Amino acid sequence: MPVYEFECPKGTITEKLVSMGTEEIECPECRQRAKKIISQCTFTLKGGGWYADGYAAKK
């Protein structure tokens, strides 16, 4: 299950581990309905790692 961000009408943003089809949750602070929002992905690849070891062109 992925982690999504949800925002309530008061502006509180909450991260929660939920199934992909979940569109709303209850805000843990104000108990109103919080809707799923689009957030920035935090996945990055750095260094030599898998690309240099397994997928780079061989010389």
Buried (B, 14 or more C-beta within 10 A) or exposed (E): EEEBBBBBEEEBEBEBEBEEEBEEBBBEEEEEEBEBEEEEEEEEEEEEEEEEEEEEEEE
